[in-house]
Amino acid sequence: MTEPALAAPGRRRPWRRFAAAGCLLAPVVALLWVPWYAQDRPRLAGVPFFYWYQLAWVPGCIVAMLAAHLLVRPPRDR
């Protein structure tokens, strides 16, 4: 038996790639736009906003990368 052929590039849904790119671009833009979060307040448990905002993006980046991966991975064979 032959293996099922992958869908031709034109037949794939292009919105998935754009959505995946958006998932990957959001953390980059949010962390490179430093003047937006370069401030002392609000504080969270005594930690300035500048630090806890960046640390909050660590799990945020993981979620964004997982979402991008799920959007562009090929479908599983059943």
JOLIN-V752266 format. One record per backbone hydrogen bond with DSSP energy under -0.5 kcal/mol. NH is the residue of the N-H (numbers start at 1). CO is the residue of the C=O. E is the energy in kcal/mol with one decimal. If there is no record, write none. Layout:
NH & CO & E
NH & CO & E
This chain:
11 & 8 & -1.6
12 & 8 & -0.8
12 & 9 & -0.5
14 & 12 & -0.8
16 & 13 & -1.2
17 & 13 & -0.6
18 & 14 & -1.7
19 & 15 & -2.5
20 & 16 & -2.4
21 & 17 & -2.5
22 & 18 & -2.1
23 & 19 & -2.1
24 & 20 & -1.9
25 & 21 & -2.1
26 & 22 & -2.0
27 & 23 & -0.7
28 & 24 & -0.7
29 & 25 & -2.6
30 & 26 & -2.5
31 & 27 & -1.9
32 & 28 & -2.0
33 & 29 & -1.4
34 & 32 & -1.7
36 & 33 & -1.2
37 & 33 & -0.6
37 & 34 & -1.0
38 & 34 & -1.2
39 & 37 & -2.0
44 & 47 & -2.2
45 & 43 & -0.5
47 & 44 & -1.6
49 & 40 & -1.3
50 & 39 & -1.3
51 & 48 & -1.0
52 & 48 & -2.0
53 & 49 & -2.4
54 & 50 & -0.9
55 & 51 & -2.2
56 & 52 & -1.8
57 & 53 & -0.9
57 & 54 & -0.5
58 & 55 & -1.1
59 & 55 & -0.6
60 & 56 & -1.0
61 & 57 & -2.8
62 & 58 & -1.6
63 & 59 & -2.3
64 & 60 & -2.2
65 & 61 & -2.7
66 & 62 & -2.3
67 & 63 & -2.4
68 & 64 & -2.3
69 & 65 & -2.4
70 & 66 & -2.5
71 & 67 & -1.7
72 & 68 & -1.6
73 & 69 & -1.6
